[in-house]
Amino acid sequence: MRKFVGRTAQVEMAGDPPAPAVVTVGDRRWAIVRVEREWFDTGHGTLPARASTWRTRRHRKMYELLAAGGARLHLYLDYGRGDKRLWRLATVEEPDGSEQ
């Protein structure tokens, strides 16, 4: 079952082009086996139409990752905050029988 996490993550990158290789949130650590999907999100989320201006756009690089052990992670890099880039783990879907 998919579980909302919504916490800041530490991400180690590897490869060419660089992709997430290890994701750590608190005391949990996932070794990434494969990037299932990646895309950019520059939408406005759930803002009302009257507030949808260029200033309110999201600037995120989204990742759907497969970790060793079968967990699926939904992670994003928020790069719209000037010099401060922030990794966030949105959700984790653990394989049946291995939820923590």
DAGI-V217405 format. One line per field, one symbol per residue. ss: DSSP state (H for helix, E for strand, L for the rest). phi: phi as a letter, one per 30 degrees, with the letter a starting at -180 (. if undefined). psi: psi as a letter, one per 40 degrees, with the letter a starting at -180 (. if undefined). Layout:
ss = ???
phi = ???
psi = ???
This chain:
ss = LEEEEEEELEEEEELLLLEEEEEEELLEEEEEEEEEEEEEELLLLLLLHHHLLHHHLLLEEEEEEEELLLLEEEEEEELLLLLLLEEEEEEEELLLLLLL
phi = .dbdcibdbcbccajbdebecbbbbiccbcddcaddabaccbdcicddedcdbddcddbbccbcbccejjdcccbbcdcccidccbdbcdbbcddeibdc
psi = ihhhdfiiihhhiiihihihdhhhhbeihhhhdihdiiiihfaebeiideegiddeiigihihhihiheeihihiihheefbehhhhhhdihhiihefi.
